[in-house]
Amino acid sequence: MDVSLTPELEKIIRSKVESGRYLSASEVVGEALRLLEERDRIREMRLEELRKEIQIGIDQADRGEVAPLDVQGSLATVRRRRRDGKDVG
């Protein structure tokens, strides 16, 4: 398989090999692909969890177990979290 890399990516790979942590460019690329797969699995797990949470909310709404939307209160909470440097999402 032939892969074209930008000069910047080639430099990163060379640097990793020269550091002694990897024996070859193939090892660097292999590790990068393993990490990419791991990131994709984590993202998929988070997405599945989000879908479950959304379904719980839909089920609660279908049963009438909802409170009126407080837009101003929600915005105030988001603004406060951003101001305090806390994760909003």
C-alpha positions as CSV (number, residue, x, y, z in Angstrom):
1,M,0.0,0.0,0.0
2,D,1.3,3.4,-0.9
3,V,0.4,6.4,1.2
4,S,1.2,10.0,0.4
5,L,2.0,12.1,3.5
6,T,2.5,15.8,3.8
7,P,6.0,17.0,4.7
8,E,4.7,17.9,8.2
9,L,3.4,14.3,8.8
10,E,6.7,12.9,7.5
11,K,8.5,15.1,9.9
12,I,6.4,13.9,12.8
13,I,7.0,10.3,11.9
14,R,10.7,10.8,11.5
15,S,10.8,12.5,14.8
16,K,9.0,9.6,16.6
17,V,11.4,7.1,15.1
18,E,14.5,9.2,15.9
19,S,13.3,9.5,19.5
20,G,13.8,5.7,19.9
21,R,10.3,5.0,21.0
22,Y,9.5,3.4,17.7
23,L,11.7,1.2,15.5
24,S,10.2,2.2,12.2
25,A,7.8,4.5,10.4
26,S,5.4,1.5,10.1
27,E,5.3,1.2,13.9
28,V,4.4,4.9,14.2
29,V,1.7,4.6,11.6
30,G,0.4,1.4,13.2
31,E,0.2,3.0,16.6
32,A,-1.6,6.0,15.1
33,L,-4.2,3.8,13.5
34,R,-4.7,1.9,16.7
35,L,-5.3,5.1,18.6
36,L,-7.7,6.3,15.8
37,E,-9.7,3.1,16.2
38,E,-9.8,3.5,20.0
39,R,-11.0,7.1,19.6
40,D,-13.7,6.0,17.1
41,R,-14.8,3.2,19.5
42,I,-15.0,5.7,22.4
43,R,-16.9,8.2,20.2
44,E,-19.4,5.5,19.2
45,M,-19.9,4.4,22.8
46,R,-20.6,8.0,23.8
47,L,-23.0,8.4,20.9
48,E,-24.8,5.2,21.9
49,E,-25.1,6.5,25.5
50,L,-26.5,9.8,24.2
51,R,-29.0,7.9,22.1
52,K,-30.1,6.0,25.2
53,E,-30.4,9.2,27.2
54,I,-32.5,10.8,24.5
55,Q,-34.7,7.8,24.4
56,I,-35.2,8.0,28.2
57,G,-36.2,11.6,27.7
58,I,-38.6,10.8,24.9
59,D,-40.2,8.0,27.0
60,Q,-40.6,10.4,30.0
61,A,-42.2,13.0,27.7
62,D,-44.6,10.4,26.3
63,R,-45.6,9.5,29.9
64,G,-46.1,13.2,30.6
65,E,-43.2,13.3,33.1
66,V,-41.8,16.6,31.9
67,A,-41.4,20.1,33.3
68,P,-42.0,23.3,31.4
69,L,-38.9,24.5,29.6
70,D,-37.1,27.3,31.4
71,V,-35.1,28.9,28.6
72,Q,-33.8,31.8,30.8
73,G,-32.8,29.5,33.6
74,S,-31.0,27.1,31.2
75,L,-29.1,30.0,29.5
76,A,-28.1,31.3,32.9
77,T,-26.7,27.9,33.9
78,V,-24.7,27.7,30.6
79,R,-23.4,31.2,31.0
80,R,-22.4,30.5,34.6
81,R,-20.6,27.2,33.7
82,R,-18.7,29.0,30.9
83,R,-17.7,31.8,33.2
84,D,-16.5,29.3,35.8
85,G,-14.7,27.3,33.2
86,K,-16.8,24.2,33.6
87,D,-17.7,21.8,30.8
88,V,-21.0,22.9,29.2
89,G,-21.5,19.9,26.9
